[in-house]
Amino acid sequence: MSDVLAGWEGGSAAFGLIDNYSDIDLFFLVNDNASHEPLYAAVEEALRGVSPIVASHHVAPGRYYQLEAAGEYLLLDLCLLRVGDPDDYLDIERHGHVRPLFDKADWLRARPAARIEVERKRAQRCRELQAWFVLSQGFPRKAIWRGRQAEALAVYWAATLRPLADLLRLVHCPARWDFGMRYLDRDLPPALYRRFCELMFVQDLKDLETKLETACAWGIALLKELGPAVDGERHAPVQSMSAPESDP
């Protein structure tokens, strides 16, 4: 099809880390004005020539397909990327060495504009964390003090652990600052990864409160390591928060 400019395999294959649970990650670069639906229809027709499609699910920027012949765990993750998309999935530091399938005009090389956009978003996230991380720790604290177990754990993951993972990446693996907990075991030094995992599993609210304070202190240390200035902007120094003497 004329709108499809290049195709490649990424994911675990690009890092040389395929195992028995790896999906097949296929990427196709298409023109900015290309309609995705006819392209997905063509893909699905081709897939049905290999095996019946058991299930499909749309998760931006692509779709997952489960094929009858591939078994329960091998999924096909197919992404259609436009030329103008901010992340072209070709940056080696972020996405590894892709395996080309075809390339009509030397499209399979990382573009400077994509790298600049990633760096812009990284700086923006750093500013957000400088301004908001410490302040937002009040949310899990209040849920703990109120005895709301489910809410406390959920907010701890959202307001503490995920931002802490971002901070760890900003310091130790800035190229993949936005990968969350994916690949965290390979992107952090082993001792730091084990330390982070110890904060993830809690027994009760008392244990959660202890680990929250540990995680918050670690986040503050990482913020100081990153420095108060980001892209010329300065922020107020971070401060810790303590429990009130009475219930909130």
N, C-alpha and C positions, 0 to 999 in steps of 0.2 A: 504494500500500500504506500502511496506517495507521501502521505502525512507522517509515516514512521521513518525516522532518520537514523536511528541506531538502536542496538539492543545489547544487553550484557547481563551476566550473572553476578550478583553481589552477595551480601550476607556472609554466612560462615565460609562460603567458598572463597570470598575475597580475602579472608584472613587466614586461609589454610587450616580452618578449624572445624571441618565437617565431621559430625559424629552420627550415631544412629538416630538422633532426635532432631537433626537439622532439617529445616524446610528448604525448598528450592525458591530462591529469591531472584525473580526475573524483572528487569527494568527495561523500559522502552522510552526513548526520547521522541516526542512528537511535536509537530508545529504548534505554535501558540493558538491558532484558530481551529485546530482539529477538534472534531466532536468525539468525545470519549465513547459514547454508547455504541456506534458502529464498530469501533476498534475492539471493545470488549466482546461484542457479538461475534466478531471474526475469531478472536482468541477462543471463545467458548466452543465455537464450531470445530476449531482445530483440536481442542482438548477432547471433545466427544469422539473424535476419530481415534484417540488413544485409549480412552476409558470413559465410562459414564461418570458424570459429575454428581457426586453424592450431596454436596452442599457448597454454598458460596456465601461470602460475607464481605460487605464493603467496610473497610477501615482506611480512611484517608491516609496516604495518597493513593491507595490501591485496593485490590480485592484479594481475598483468600479463596482458594478452591481446594476442596477435598475430592480426590478421585478414587473411585472404587478400587482400582488396581493398585493404588499406592498405599493402602492400609490406613490405619487410624491416625497415625502421628505425622506422616509425611504430607505436609500441605504445600501447595503452590502459592507463593506470595507474589502477585504480579502488580507492578506499579507502572502507570503511564505518566510520564513527567513531561511538562511543557518546557520549551527552550527558555522561557522567561521565568521559570520557577526559581525561588531564591536558593534552594539547595539542589544541585544537580546530581548528588550522590556519587560524584567522581573524585572528590578530594581524598587522596590516599590516606592522609592522617586520620580522617574521620571514618572512612568507609572501606579502607583496604585497597588491594590491587584487584580491580574488577576483571572478570573473564569475558572478553568481547565475544559477541555472537555475530554481529555485523556492524558496519559503520559506513554510511554512504558518503560522508564528506569530512572526515577527521573530527567528528563530534566527541569522540571518547577521550577527552582531556579536560581536566578541571579548568574552569574559567575564573579569572581574577575577580569578576563581579560577584560570583557565588561566594568566594572566600571573604570578600569585603562585607557582604551581607551577614555571614555567619559571625564575623568579628564584631559587627555593629550590634547584633542581638546579644552576643556574649557580654559586651560592655553594658548594655541595657539591663541584663539580668544581674550583673554585679552591682549596679546602682540600686536596683530594687532590693537586693538582699542587704546592702548596707543600710538602707532606710527602713526596712520592714522586718527583718528576721527577728531581732530582739523583741520588738514591740508585739509581734504576732505570737510570741510564746505565752502571752496571757490567755490565749484561747484554750490550749490544752490544760494549763494550770487551773483555770476556772472550772473546766469539766471534771478534773480530778477532785478539786475541793468540794464540788457539788455531789460527788459520788456517782457520776454518770459514766459507767464503765465503757459502754459501746462508743459513746460520743468522745470520751477522752482518748481512747485508742485510735479512733478514726482521725481525730484532729492532730494527734501526735504524729501520725504518719504523714498527714498533709502539710502541717505547719512546721514540723520539726525535722523529720527524717528525710523527706524529699528535698527540702532546701539545704539540709546538711550534705546530702549527696551532691547537690549542685556546687556547694562551696568546696567540697573535697575535689571535685573535678576541675573547678576553676584554678585550684592550686596545683594539682598533680597531673591533670590531663585536660588542659584547656581546649584542645582541638575538639574533644567530644563533651563539651561542657553541658550539653542539653540531652545527653543520653540517659539521664536518670540513673536507675539501678541496673540497666542493661549493660553487660560487659564490665560491671564494676569490679568483679573479681580479677580481671586481667588489667584493668586500668589503674588500680591502686596498688601500692606496695602491700605485700601479704599481711604484714602486721596491722596496717591501717584498715584493711578490708575485714580482718577478724574483729578488730575493735568496733567497726561499724556494725557488723552482724550481731555482736553482743547487745547492742542497743535495740535491735529489732524485735526481740522476743521477750515478752514480759509475762509475769506470773499473776500479778494483781495490781490494784491501784497504788499500793505502797511502792512496789517495784517500779511501776511506771513513773511515779513521781521522782524516784531516785535517778532513773535513766533519763528522764526529761532534763533534769538539772545537769547531768553529765553531758548530754548532747548539746544543751544550750551553751555550756562553758566551752565546749569544743568548737561550736559555731562561732562564738565570739573570738576565740583565738585565731580561727581561720580568717575572719573578717579583718583582724588586725594584721595578719600576714599579707593579705591582699592589699592593705593600705587604705587610707581614708580618701584618697584622690582617685577618681576614675574619669578618664577623658577630660581632665581639667576641672571637674566638679568636686567639691569637698562636702563632706557630710559630718554631722555631729558625732562625737565619739559614742561608741556603743556602751550600753550599761546593762547590768543584769537586773532581774526583778525578783522580789521576795514575796512570800505569802503575807496576806493581811492578818491582823491579829484576830479578826472575826470573820464569819462567813461572808462572802461577797453578796 
